[in-house]
Amino acid sequence: MDEMAERFAIVVITWNSARYLRRCAEGIASQSLAPAEVVVIDNASADGSAELAGSLLPGATVIRNATNRGFSVAANQGIAATTAELVLLLNPDVMLGERYCEEIVAALARAGSEFGAATGRLLRGEGDAIVPTGVVDSLGIRMTRNGRHLDAGAGEPDRGPDRDVEVFGVSGAAAVYRRTMLDDCRVFGEVFDVDFFAYREDADLAWRSRVFGWKALLVTAATAWHVRRVTPEVRASLPPEINMHSVKNRFLLRIKNEGIGLALRNGAFELVRDAAVVGAALTIERSSLPAFSWLWKNRASILAKRAEIQRRRRVEDRDLVRWFD
């Protein structure tokens, strides 16, 4: 296991996250398998997050961005700043159970090399202290026929599964990736697509990695707690910028990754959902309208990324259908 520890790094991305950092740092410090590297990328926090992270995580490398460059850019910076083969991307509002890292590292060592990503059981945490609950936050990413991606099990009591299972993809809140997979999934040099800025970028990487032949694993012996702040129930109260990125990214996700086979199979379901999203943007959520002008203005680069992903496709849609329920 010592050899595995040398291959393991943690990257924490902060943006005005000071209220959660103490518990997040406690979770990192409690790990039964200590990481070889810890890197914090701070997106121009105004609440002292960078300074606090430096004091709570001795030995960590803290990189400060002069502006909020978004999650995707920060994640790419963190990946570039580490050398370990396994990288845990960790939200600051997540508290790790003490065996989270060890269980996932061991599970990936047992799994086939085609498993490029893994997550533990993410349960809901509450408040600044990330108080643990027994309610599921995410058991991996699942896809629907109408073009949505959801956190499997979200909001349900934690009842399992009781064994490791393959999942479509992993939530970016506490995701472990093989560097081999991250490097293989780069498109025009980017692991996470910076066009996403924030939100849904984990689903984009999950879908792209599936197209490229990689798999993802849910490790049930690993547990962490996550304060889920963005849910459909609170959408109306979210800042307009968040909703704009959410709408933009739902279309960006599909334009880039969906093959013709899935589009033909799921098109009618997607059209109904798309009509509802566009209708909402035209009526009750007009702050999301800039998403459509952004997509139009950037259509050339979006289509270039799509062409590159489809050119490098290793898995046909008929082998991905089972993930879209």
C-alpha positions as CSV (number, residue, x, y, z in Angstrom):
1,M,0.0,0.0,0.0
2,D,3.0,2.4,0.5
3,E,3.7,2.2,-3.2
4,M,0.0,3.1,-3.9
5,A,0.3,6.1,-1.5
6,E,3.1,7.4,-3.6
7,R,0.8,7.4,-6.6
8,F,-2.0,9.3,-4.9
9,A,-2.7,13.1,-4.9
10,I,-5.6,15.3,-3.6
11,V,-6.6,18.5,-5.4
12,V,-9.0,20.8,-3.6
13,I,-10.7,23.6,-5.5
14,T,-11.9,26.6,-3.4
15,W,-14.0,29.7,-4.1
16,N,-15.2,31.5,-1.0
17,S,-15.2,28.2,0.8
18,A,-13.7,29.1,4.2
19,R,-16.7,28.0,6.2
20,Y,-16.2,24.4,5.1
21,L,-12.4,24.2,5.0
22,R,-11.8,23.1,8.6
23,R,-13.9,20.0,8.3
24,C,-12.6,19.3,4.8
25,A,-9.0,19.5,6.1
26,E,-9.9,17.3,9.0
27,G,-11.2,14.7,6.6
28,I,-7.9,14.8,4.6
29,A,-5.8,14.6,7.7
30,S,-7.7,11.6,9.0
31,Q,-7.0,9.4,6.0
32,S,-5.7,6.0,6.8
33,L,-3.7,6.3,3.5
34,A,-2.0,9.7,3.3
35,P,-1.7,11.2,-0.1
36,A,1.7,11.9,-1.6
37,E,0.6,15.4,-2.8
38,V,-2.1,17.9,-1.7
39,V,-2.7,20.9,-4.0
40,V,-5.3,23.7,-3.4
41,I,-6.4,25.8,-6.3
42,D,-8.1,29.0,-5.1
43,N,-10.4,30.9,-7.5
44,A,-9.9,34.4,-6.2
45,S,-11.7,33.9,-2.9
46,A,-12.6,37.0,-1.0
47,D,-13.1,35.2,2.4
48,G,-9.5,34.1,3.1
49,S,-10.0,30.6,1.7
50,A,-6.4,30.4,0.3
51,E,-4.8,31.5,3.5
52,L,-6.9,29.2,5.7
53,A,-6.2,26.3,3.4
54,G,-2.5,26.9,3.7
55,S,-2.7,26.9,7.5
56,L,-5.0,23.9,7.8
57,L,-3.1,21.8,5.3
58,P,0.6,22.0,6.1
59,G,2.8,21.0,3.2
60,A,0.0,21.6,0.6
61,T,0.8,23.6,-2.5
62,V,-1.6,26.6,-2.7
63,I,-2.1,28.1,-6.2
64,R,-4.1,31.4,-6.2
65,N,-5.9,32.6,-9.3
66,A,-6.3,36.4,-9.7
67,T,-9.8,35.9,-10.9
68,N,-12.5,33.2,-10.6
69,R,-11.5,31.1,-13.6
70,G,-14.2,28.4,-12.9
71,F,-14.0,24.8,-11.8
72,S,-12.9,23.4,-15.1
73,V,-9.8,25.6,-15.4
74,A,-8.9,25.1,-11.7
75,A,-9.3,21.3,-12.1
76,N,-7.0,21.3,-15.1
77,Q,-4.5,23.4,-13.1
78,G,-4.6,21.0,-10.2
79,I,-4.1,18.0,-12.4
80,A,-1.1,19.7,-14.0
81,A,0.4,20.6,-10.6
82,T,0.5,16.9,-9.5
83,T,2.4,13.9,-10.7
84,A,0.7,11.0,-9.0
85,E,-1.1,8.4,-11.1
86,L,-4.3,8.7,-9.1
87,V,-5.9,12.1,-8.5
88,L,-8.8,12.8,-6.1
89,L,-10.6,16.0,-7.1
90,L,-12.3,17.2,-3.9
91,N,-14.9,19.8,-3.2
92,P,-14.2,21.9,-0.1
93,D,-17.7,21.1,1.1
94,V,-16.9,17.4,1.4
95,M,-15.7,15.6,4.5
96,L,-14.0,12.3,3.7
97,G,-14.5,9.2,5.9
98,E,-11.1,8.1,7.2
99,R,-10.8,5.1,4.8
100,Y,-12.1,6.9,1.7
101,C,-8.8,7.1,0.0
102,E,-7.5,3.7,1.0
103,E,-10.6,1.9,-0.1
104,I,-10.7,3.5,-3.5
105,V,-7.0,3.1,-4.2
106,A,-7.3,-0.6,-3.2
107,A,-10.4,-1.1,-5.3
108,L,-8.8,0.4,-8.4
109,A,-5.8,-1.8,-7.8
110,R,-8.1,-4.8,-7.9
111,A,-10.2,-3.6,-10.8
112,G,-9.2,-3.9,-14.4
113,S,-7.0,-1.1,-15.9
114,E,-10.1,-0.1,-18.0
115,F,-11.6,1.5,-14.8
116,G,-10.3,5.0,-15.0
117,A,-12.5,6.7,-12.4
118,A,-14.0,5.8,-9.0
119,T,-16.1,7.3,-6.3
120,G,-17.2,6.3,-2.8
121,R,-20.7,6.5,-1.4
122,L,-21.4,10.2,-1.1
123,L,-23.9,11.0,1.6
124,R,-25.4,14.4,2.4
125,G,-23.7,16.6,4.9
126,E,-25.5,19.5,6.6
127,G,-24.3,23.0,7.4
128,D,-20.8,24.5,7.7
129,A,-19.7,21.7,9.9
130,I,-20.7,19.1,7.2
131,V,-22.7,17.1,9.8
132,P,-23.1,13.6,8.5
133,T,-26.5,12.2,7.6
134,G,-27.7,8.9,6.3
135,V,-29.2,10.4,3.1
136,V,-27.6,9.7,-0.3
137,D,-26.0,12.5,-2.2
138,S,-24.6,10.5,-5.1
139,L,-23.9,6.9,-5.9
140,G,-22.4,7.9,-9.3
141,I,-23.8,9.7,-12.3
142,R,-26.7,8.2,-14.2
143,M,-28.1,9.3,-17.6
144,T,-31.7,9.5,-18.8
145,R,-33.2,9.1,-22.2
146,N,-34.4,12.7,-22.3
147,G,-30.9,14.1,-21.9
148,R,-30.6,14.7,-18.2
149,H,-27.8,13.5,-16.0
150,L,-28.6,12.8,-12.3
151,D,-26.9,11.7,-9.1
152,A,-27.9,8.1,-8.6
153,G,-29.8,7.6,-5.4
154,A,-29.9,11.3,-4.5
155,G,-32.2,12.1,-1.6
156,E,-32.9,8.4,-0.7
157,P,-31.9,6.7,2.5
158,D,-28.5,5.0,2.3
159,R,-29.3,1.3,1.8
160,G,-26.5,0.2,-0.4
161,P,-25.5,-1.3,-2.7
162,D,-23.3,-3.5,-0.5
163,R,-20.7,-4.3,-3.1
164,D,-18.6,-2.4,-5.7
165,V,-20.5,-1.8,-8.9
166,E,-19.8,-0.3,-12.3
167,V,-21.5,3.1,-12.8
168,F,-21.8,5.4,-15.8
169,G,-19.6,8.0,-14.2
170,V,-18.6,9.7,-11.0
171,S,-19.6,13.0,-9.3
172,G,-16.9,15.6,-9.3
173,A,-17.4,16.3,-5.6
174,A,-15.0,13.5,-4.6
175,A,-13.8,11.8,-7.7
176,V,-10.7,9.7,-8.1
177,Y,-9.2,9.5,-11.6
178,R,-6.4,7.6,-13.1
179,R,-4.0,10.0,-14.8
180,T,-3.7,7.6,-17.7
181,M,-7.4,8.1,-18.3
182,L,-7.2,11.9,-17.9
183,D,-4.4,12.1,-20.4
184,D,-6.2,9.9,-22.8
185,C,-9.4,12.0,-22.6
186,R,-7.7,15.3,-23.3
187,V,-9.3,17.2,-26.2
188,F,-7.2,19.9,-27.7
189,G,-5.1,19.8,-24.5
190,E,-7.9,20.1,-22.0
191,V,-9.0,17.4,-19.6
192,F,-12.1,19.3,-18.3
193,D,-13.6,21.4,-21.0
194,V,-13.1,25.1,-20.0
195,D,-16.3,26.1,-22.0
196,F,-18.3,24.5,-19.1
197,F,-16.8,26.9,-16.5
198,A,-18.7,25.1,-13.8
199,Y,-21.5,22.6,-13.5
200,R,-21.9,19.4,-15.5
201,E,-18.2,19.2,-16.4
202,D,-18.0,16.0,-14.5
203,A,-20.7,14.5,-16.6
204,D,-19.0,15.7,-19.7
205,L,-15.8,13.9,-18.8
206,A,-17.7,10.8,-17.8
207,W,-19.5,10.6,-21.1
208,R,-16.3,11.3,-23.1
209,S,-14.4,8.7,-21.2
210,R,-17.1,6.2,-21.9
211,V,-16.9,7.0,-25.6
212,F,-13.2,6.4,-25.4
213,G,-13.6,3.0,-23.7
214,W,-13.1,3.8,-20.0
215,K,-15.2,2.6,-17.1
216,A,-16.2,3.9,-13.7
217,L,-16.5,2.2,-10.3
218,L,-18.6,2.9,-7.2
219,V,-16.6,1.7,-4.2
220,T,-19.2,1.1,-1.4
221,A,-16.7,0.7,1.5
222,A,-15.6,4.3,0.9
223,T,-17.8,7.0,2.4
224,A,-17.8,10.8,2.3
225,W,-20.3,13.6,3.2
226,H,-21.2,16.4,0.8
227,V,-23.1,19.6,1.4
228,R,-25.3,19.7,-1.7
229,R,-26.2,23.4,-2.4
230,V,-27.4,23.2,-6.0
231,T,-30.5,21.1,-6.4
232,P,-33.5,21.3,-8.7
233,E,-35.7,22.3,-5.7
234,V,-33.7,25.5,-5.1
235,R,-33.2,26.4,-8.8
236,A,-35.5,29.5,-8.6
237,S,-33.3,31.0,-5.9
238,L,-30.0,30.4,-7.5
239,P,-27.9,33.3,-9.0
240,P,-28.7,33.9,-12.7
241,E,-25.1,33.0,-13.8
242,I,-25.4,29.5,-12.3
243,N,-28.7,28.8,-14.1
244,M,-27.2,30.2,-17.4
245,H,-24.2,27.9,-17.2
246,S,-26.5,25.0,-16.2
247,V,-28.7,25.5,-19.3
248,K,-25.7,26.1,-21.6
249,N,-23.9,23.0,-20.4
250,R,-26.8,20.6,-20.7
251,F,-26.7,21.3,-24.5
252,L,-23.0,21.4,-24.7
253,L,-22.7,18.0,-23.0
254,R,-24.9,16.3,-25.6
255,I,-23.7,18.2,-28.7
256,K,-20.1,17.0,-28.0
257,N,-20.6,13.5,-26.9
258,E,-23.8,12.0,-28.3
259,G,-23.4,9.7,-31.3
260,I,-25.9,9.3,-34.1
261,G,-27.2,6.0,-32.7
262,L,-28.2,7.5,-29.3
263,A,-29.6,10.6,-30.9
264,L,-31.9,8.5,-33.1
265,R,-33.0,6.3,-30.1
266,N,-33.5,9.1,-27.6
267,G,-34.3,12.1,-29.9
268,A,-38.0,12.2,-29.2
269,F,-37.5,12.2,-25.4
270,E,-34.8,14.8,-25.7
271,L,-36.9,17.0,-27.8
272,V,-39.7,17.1,-25.2
273,R,-37.2,18.0,-22.5
274,D,-35.5,20.6,-24.7
275,A,-38.8,22.3,-25.4
276,A,-39.5,22.5,-21.7
277,V,-36.0,24.1,-21.0
278,V,-36.3,26.6,-23.9
279,G,-39.9,27.4,-22.8
280,A,-38.7,28.1,-19.2
281,A,-35.9,30.3,-20.5
282,L,-38.4,32.3,-22.6
283,T,-40.8,32.8,-19.7
284,I,-39.9,32.2,-16.1
285,E,-36.1,32.0,-16.2
286,R,-35.1,34.7,-18.8
287,S,-31.7,35.1,-17.2
288,S,-30.8,31.8,-18.9
289,L,-31.4,33.1,-22.4
290,P,-27.7,34.1,-22.9
291,A,-26.9,30.4,-22.9
292,F,-28.3,30.1,-26.4
293,S,-26.5,33.1,-27.8
294,W,-23.3,31.7,-26.3
295,L,-23.8,28.3,-28.0
296,W,-24.5,30.0,-31.3
297,K,-21.4,32.3,-31.1
298,N,-19.2,29.4,-30.2
299,R,-20.7,26.8,-32.5
300,A,-17.5,26.4,-34.6
301,S,-15.3,25.5,-31.7
302,I,-18.0,23.3,-30.2
303,L,-18.4,21.4,-33.4
304,A,-14.6,21.0,-33.7
305,K,-14.6,19.4,-30.3
306,R,-17.4,17.1,-31.3
307,A,-15.6,16.1,-34.4
308,E,-12.5,15.3,-32.5
309,I,-14.3,13.2,-29.9
310,Q,-16.3,11.3,-32.5
311,R,-13.1,10.7,-34.5
312,R,-11.5,9.1,-31.5
313,R,-14.5,7.0,-30.5
314,R,-13.7,3.5,-29.4
315,V,-17.2,2.4,-28.2
316,E,-20.3,2.4,-30.4
317,D,-23.6,3.8,-29.1
318,R,-25.1,0.3,-29.1
319,D,-22.8,-0.5,-26.2
320,L,-23.7,2.6,-24.3
321,V,-27.5,2.4,-24.6
322,R,-27.9,0.5,-21.3
323,W,-26.7,3.6,-19.4
324,F,-29.5,5.8,-20.7
325,D,-32.7,4.8,-18.9
